[in-house]
Amino acid sequence: MVEVSDIIFAVDSIPAIFAITRDTFIVLTSNIFAILGLRAMYFLFAGLAERFSLLDYGLALVLAFIGIKLLIEPWVHIPIGWSLAVVAVVIAATMAISWYWTDRHAPVS
């Protein structure tokens, strides 16, 4: 199952990398590193999944942003730096909110 998710992740990340660059070398190497790094990150994030419970919503926002960016690219150019900043801020914010929310609403034993 982990192998299947590796392949799905690599195929799914192709539109995301095209939102950043059209350089084929960067697209190819980013997908190779995505496949190699996903297995290690899977076990890391499996332990952190309950700690960052709102991260799913942050990733959904990131994917929505990338999708909208791809759709409006012919008319509106969003610089790469801005795109990366939006992604970083959304993920960091959802991680921080999740951490705060988990600490405040943890059951008392």
N, C-alpha and C positions, 0 to 999 in steps of 0.2 A: 504494500500500500504506500510505503514511503517513496518507493521508486516511481510509482504512478504520479504521486503528488509532485515529485521533482520535475517530471516531464510537463505536467500541467502548468506548474509555476513558470517553467522556462518559456513555454508557448504563450502563456498569459502575459509575461513581462515584455514581449516584443512591442506591443503598442505603446507601453509606457516608455521604453527607451527611445522609440521614434518620436515621442513628444519632446525629448530632450535634444536628440541629435539624429542626423541622417548618415553619419559616417559608419560604413559597414563594419570596419574593424572594431569600433567601440560597441556596436550592436552585438557582434559575434562574441567578443570577449566578455561583455557583461552577462550574456546568457550562459556562457561556460562557467563563469564564476558564480552565477546564480545557482546553477545545478550543483556545483561543488560545495558551495557554502550552505545550501538549504538544509542538508542533512544535519550538519553541526548545529545550525541555528534552530532546527526543529526541536532537538532535545533541550536546548537552552530555553526556548520560549515555552515549551510544554510545562516546565516548572514555574514559569512566570505568568502563565495564562490567567490564573485566578487573581493574581496580584494586579494585573492591568486589564480589568474587566471591560473597560470602555474603549479599548484599543480597536475593536472591530468597527466602531462608529468612526473613529479617526481614519482608519484605512478606507472605509467607504467614502468619506469626504475626499481623501486623496485621489481615489479612483475617479470620483465624480469630477474633480477639478481637472485631472488629466484628460478625461473624456471630453469635457467642455473645451479645454484648450485645443485639443485636436480638431474639434468641430469648427471652432472660430478662427483657426490659424490662417485661412486664406484672407480674412478681413482684418483681424486684430493680431498683432505680433506681441507676445508676452516674452520678455527676455528670459534666458535660461536661469540667470541668478534669481530672478523673482520666483520662477517656478520651483526651484530647489528650496528657496526660503519658505514658500508656502507649505511645501511638503514637510520640511523640518519643523516648522512652527506647529502645524496641525498634529503631527505625531508626538512631539514633545508636550504639547498642551494636553492631549488626551491621556498620555502617560502620567503627567502630573496630576490631572484631575482624578484619574483612576486611583492613583496612590493615595491622594488625599481622601477620596471617597471610601476606599477600603479601610483606611485607618480610622475614620470617623464612624463608620457603620459596621465595624467588626463586632461579632457577638462577644459578649463578656462571659468568660468562663470562671 
